[in-house]
Amino acid sequence: MPATDRLHRAARFEDVVHRWRERGARRRGKLPTVVAFTGYGTERSVRILARVLFVRDEPHAARVRGWRSFVSVPISNARVTVRIGETETALVADRGGVIDAMVDVSLRPGWHTATFITEDGPESTAPVVVVGDGVTTGVISDVDDTVMVTMLPRPLLAAWNTFVLNEHARIPTAGMAVLYEKLLAKHAGAPVVYLSTGAWNVAPTLRRFLSRNLFPAGPLLLTDWGPTHDRWFRSGKAHKEENLRRLAVEFPNIRWILVGDDGQHDIDLYSYFAAEFPDHVRAIVIREMTGGEAVLAGGRAGHDADAPVPVVFGPDGATLSGKLSELGVL
């Protein structure tokens, strides 16, 4: 991390507030708890994802929901031990309590369990999917307006999804869960990665939404709200670009099916990625928003995607499924 005197003034102020809140949480008897997220990786290394918070010392306290996830106290530089398979590794959270680290392992393809241990708090667990070396196809999916219908102005989207609605009130996009299941049936062992500009705080709610609506299990790659070392707020676009490039490097044998919506950014983002990594993209799949959704989203991108790979458009999973079948992808 950059030296303190190089931090953006907003980040320095945030750190002061975090330290003050941490001291108060300890005085009130709150426990350090790891909110663990689904990880992923290869047979030799896995990406471990979690957030360390103070929660009340009471039953089910670790089940942080909705707006409470934003008022919970993150623990800066918290030390956590993660155990997966026969490997134990000591990790340190960042200034926002987030753990995002690669751990060397020796694991078979499939689902495994990572156990997180803190000095004073309870143990937490999270699934980790290990992708076999022979897998050559994967799915990277956006969330809002792709698998979930939002019908909200973009400036209000994050606040509404986080502070008002829960997973029961969110509406799945018609046919998308079936489309993903068909893709996994066609391409055995293919991972599904959900890449969103949402905050880590909403990960438990999004995970429950995906499970309740029968979307395939997979890691959520989200971001942390608030200032960084050099700017007031994190860039959602940069977050997606960075993780797309990272997945291309981590899985050199996989050609990705990139799924998003036509709300201005996904088409360009995926097209640029495909131009940079043409051997890592099999197809771009764009869910077309309705007229009302497009107005609330601030418009939609055109269909003239400049990409060196096939691009298909459709309003729902059934239409997209038919077009991918024509291409031989499904």
ABEGO torsion letter per residue (X at the ends): XBBAAABBAAAAAAAAAAAAAAAAAAAAGBBBBBBBBBBBEBAABBBBBBBBBBBBBBBGAABBBEAAAAABBBBBGBBBBBBBEABBBBBBBBAAGBBBBBBBBBBBBEBBBBBBBBAABBBBBBBBBBBBAABABBBBBBABGAABBAGBBAAAAAAAAAAABBAAABBBBBGAAAAAAAAAAABBGBBBBBBBABBAAAAAAAAAAAAAAGBBBBBBBBBBBEBBAABABBBAAAAAAAAAAAAAAABAABBBBBBBBABGAAAAAAAAAAAABAAABABBBBBBBBAAAAAAAGEBBBABBBBABBBBBBABAAAAAAAAAAAGAX
